[in-house]
Amino acid sequence: MKFLITGAAGFIGFHTALKLLQQGHQVVGIDNLNDYYSVKLKEDRLAELAPYSEFKFIKLDLANREGMAELFKKEQFEQVIHLAAQAGVRYSIDNPFAYADANLIGHLSILEGCRHNQVKHLVYASSSSVYGLNEKMPFDTSDSVDHPVSLYAATKKSNELMSHTYAHLYGIPTSGLRFFTVYGPWGRPDMALFKFTKAMLDGKAIDIYNNGDMARDFTYIDDIVEGILRVARKPPSANANWKPEAGSAKDSSAPYYIYNIGNGSPVKLMDFVKAIEDAIGIEASKNFMPMQPGDVYKTWADTQDLETITDYKPQVGVKQGVNAFVDWYRTYYQV
């Protein structure tokens, strides 16, 4: 099949494109290569994809309406996997307009491209951040997500709402994926695993927020990619039995569905730090800090729908995943 992968130079986009190319698909990747984090890291990811003859990269900003419309018209994609976004909870506090451009205008550009070019299925990245102030665990896709605590989370919830509208109005099958703390080789430098590993190898202290009393449903990148591709093979259809009073946000009378993609087993932050210490062979010096604005105390994914519909359950535990990241980091940075 012919796929569009947005954010192809990003962490998840790169791994997804690589897997599709290994399976023999045709992939067009776009990315604006912004400097939110190391452009060299993004370029090095793209260099891993370049040898594949079925891969084409186009530097393009999602907010470029004319450029996006031209891309869709010219390439005639069968499926779109939309992973590009301005990421990061904390960055959204200081740079809100970056999120409006990339995550709202950009998502609308994708929806319009799908609408006018008969795309068979749109799979797009949402986030576990949409659960916000929810305290019921594990997080279920049928839960209300009306109380986000960061602008980033609000834009991701907006993406789900916009996708539902287009599924309803134009019959475009859309699948939203709420990712839970993705980590692994080629990961983002602003994420905890990368920051902790770098600091420890540099002999510096690591900052531990909420005094270490936090937990995350850490999900290894290979599990995320497998979930994405299995969902891509299962375009949603309209649920004729769905009624608004059911209150569920995960499906609809439109061809629309929402999944959690997480490991399904939250790990305490201090246990995660211990896994990094074991992998590196260094005990970290720790600065214990208060909770940061926009952060949540705990995440935990209910992944039953993913397992039922795609027959897949994430496989990789934290110890194995952290070891793989540290091995990659040492090799990539030659430390």
Residue pairs with C-beta under 8 A, 6 or more apart in sequence:
1 25
1 26
1 78
1 79
2 25
2 26
2 27
2 28
2 75
2 76
2 77
2 78
2 79
3 20
3 25
3 26
3 27
3 28
3 77
3 78
3 79
3 80
3 81
4 27
4 28
4 29
4 30
4 71
4 72
4 75
4 77
4 79
4 80
4 81
4 82
5 13
5 16
5 17
5 20
5 27
5 28
5 29
5 30
5 81
5 83
6 13
6 29
6 30
6 31
6 62
6 80
6 81
6 82
6 83
6 84
6 106
6 110
7 13
7 30
7 31
7 82
7 83
7 84
7 85
7 125
8 14
8 17
8 27
8 29
8 30
8 31
8 46
8 49
8 57
9 29
9 31
9 33
9 42
9 43
9 45
9 46
9 57
10 31
10 42
10 45
10 83
10 84
10 87
10 188
11 182
11 186
11 187
11 188
11 221
12 83
12 125
12 179
12 182
12 221
12 224
12 225
12 228
13 29
13 31
13 81
13 83
13 84
14 45
14 46
14 48
14 49
14 186
15 184
15 186
15 221
15 222
15 224
15 225
16 81
16 83
16 225
16 228
16 229
17 27
17 29
17 49
17 55
18 48
18 49
19 225
19 229
20 27
20 229
21 27
21 49
21 52
21 54
21 55
24 54
25 54
26 54
27 49
27 52
27 54
27 55
27 56
28 55
28 56
28 57
28 58
28 71
28 75
28 77
29 46
29 49
29 55
29 56
29 57
29 58
30 57
30 58
30 59
30 60
30 62
30 71
30 84
31 42
31 46
31 57
31 59
31 60
31 84
32 59
32 60
32 61
32 62
32 84
33 39
33 42
33 43
33 59
36 86
36 87
36 88
36 91
36 98
36 190
37 188
37 189
37 190
38 189
41 186
41 189
44 332
45 186
46 57
49 55
49 57
50 57
58 71
60 67
60 68
60 71
61 67
61 106
62 68
62 84
62 102
62 105
62 106
62 107
62 109
62 110
63 101
63 102
63 105
63 106
63 109
64 109
65 105
65 109
65 112
68 109
68 110
68 112
68 113
69 109
69 112
69 113
69 116
71 113
72 113
72 114
72 116
72 117
72 119
73 116
73 117
76 117
76 118
77 117
77 119
78 119
78 120
79 119
79 120
79 121
79 122
79 123
79 232
80 110
80 113
80 114
80 119
80 121
80 122
80 123
80 124
81 123
81 124
81 228
81 232
82 107
82 110
82 122
82 123
82 124
82 125
83 124
83 125
84 102
84 106
85 102
85 103
85 106
85 125
85 155
85 156
86 92
86 95
86 98
86 99
86 101
86 102
86 103
86 152
87 152
87 188
87 190
88 152
88 190
89 129
89 150
89 152
89 153
89 294
89 295
90 292
90 293
90 294
91 98
91 152
91 190
92 98
92 99
92 150
92 151
92 152
92 155
92 294
93 150
93 151
93 293
93 294
96 151
99 151
99 152
99 155
100 155
103 152
103 155
103 156
103 158
103 159
104 155
104 158
104 159
107 124
107 158
107 159
107 162
107 163
108 162
110 122
110 124
111 122
111 162
111 163
111 166
111 172
113 119
114 122
114 166
114 172
115 166
115 170
115 172
119 172
120 173
120 235
121 173
121 174
121 175
121 232
121 235
122 163
122 172
122 173
122 174
122 175
123 174
123 175
123 177
123 228
123 231
123 232
124 159
124 163
124 174
124 175
124 176
124 177
125 156
125 176
125 177
125 179
126 156
126 157
126 159
126 160
126 176
126 177
126 178
126 179
126 258
127 152
127 153
127 156
127 178
127 179
128 139
128 178
128 179
128 180
128 181
128 217
128 260
128 262
128 299
128 301
129 148
129 150
129 152
129 153
129 156
129 296
130 145
130 148
130 153
130 156
130 157
130 160
130 178
131 139
131 143
131 145
131 178
131 296
131 299
132 145
132 147
132 148
132 149
132 153
132 296
133 147
133 149
133 296
134 143
134 144
134 145
134 147
136 143
137 266
137 298
137 300
138 264
138 300
138 301
138 302
139 178
139 260
139 299
139 300
139 301
139 302
140 260
140 302
141 178
141 248
141 249
141 250
141 258
141 259
141 260
141 302
141 305
142 247
142 248
142 249
142 250
143 249
144 247
144 249
145 157
145 249
148 154
148 157
149 294
149 295
149 296
150 294
152 294
159 176
160 176
160 249
160 258
163 174
163 176
163 256
164 174
164 252
164 254
164 256
166 172
166 174
167 173
167 174
167 236
167 252
167 254
167 255
167 256
168 252
168 253
168 254
168 256
171 254
171 255
172 255
173 235
173 236
173 237
173 255
173 256
174 236
174 255
174 256
174 257
175 231
175 232
175 234
175 235
175 236
175 256
175 257
175 258
175 259
176 256
176 257
176 258
176 259
177 227
177 228
177 231
177 258
177 259
177 261
178 258
178 259
178 260
178 261
178 262
178 301
179 219
179 224
179 261
179 262
180 216
180 217
180 218
180 219
180 260
180 261
180 262
180 263
180 299
180 301
181 191
181 216
181 217
181 218
181 219
181 262
181 299
182 191
182 219
182 220
182 221
182 224
183 191
183 193
183 218
183 219
183 220
183 221
183 321
183 322
183 325
184 220
184 221
184 222
184 321
184 324
184 325
184 328
185 221
185 324
185 325
185 327
185 328
185 329
186 221
186 328
187 193
187 194
187 221
187 325
188 194
189 195
189 198
192 272
193 272
193 276
193 322
193 325
194 325
194 329
195 206
196 206
196 273
196 276
196 284
197 276
197 280
197 325
197 326
197 329
198 329
199 205
199 206
199 284
200 206
200 276
200 277
200 280
200 282
200 284
201 280
201 282
201 329
201 335
204 285
205 284
205 285
205 286
205 287
206 273
206 284
206 285
206 286
206 287
207 287
207 289
208 269
208 270
208 273
208 286
208 287
208 288
208 289
209 289
209 290
209 291
209 292
209 295
210 269
210 289
210 290
210 291
210 295
210 297
211 288
211 289
211 290
212 268
212 269
212 270
212 273
212 286
212 288
213 269
213 297
214 268
214 269
214 295
214 297
214 298
215 266
215 267
215 268
215 269
215 297
215 298
215 299
215 300
216 266
216 267
216 269
216 272
216 298
216 299
217 262
217 263
217 264
217 265
217 266
217 267
217 299
217 300
217 301
218 263
218 267
218 272
218 318
218 321
219 261
219 262
219 263
219 301
219 314
220 263
220 314
220 316
220 320
220 321
220 324
222 315
222 316
223 261
223 263
223 314
223 315
223 316
224 261
226 312
226 314
227 259
227 261
227 306
227 310
227 312
227 314
228 261
230 306
230 310
230 311
230 312
231 259
231 306
231 309
231 310
233 310
234 309
234 310
235 255
236 251
236 255
236 256
236 257
237 255
238 252
238 253
238 254
238 255
239 251
239 252
239 253
240 253
242 248
242 251
242 252
242 253
249 258
250 257
250 258
250 259
250 305
251 257
251 258
259 303
259 305
259 306
259 309
260 301
260 302
260 303
260 305
260 306
261 301
261 303
261 306
261 314
262 299
262 300
262 301
262 303
262 314
263 301
263 303
263 314
263 316
263 317
264 300
264 301
264 302
264 303
264 313
264 314
265 300
266 298
266 299
266 300
267 318
271 318
272 318
272 322
273 284
273 286
275 318
275 319
275 322
276 284
276 322
276 326
277 283
277 284
278 319
279 319
279 322
279 323
279 325
279 326
280 326
291 297
303 313
303 314
306 312
306 313
307 313
329 335
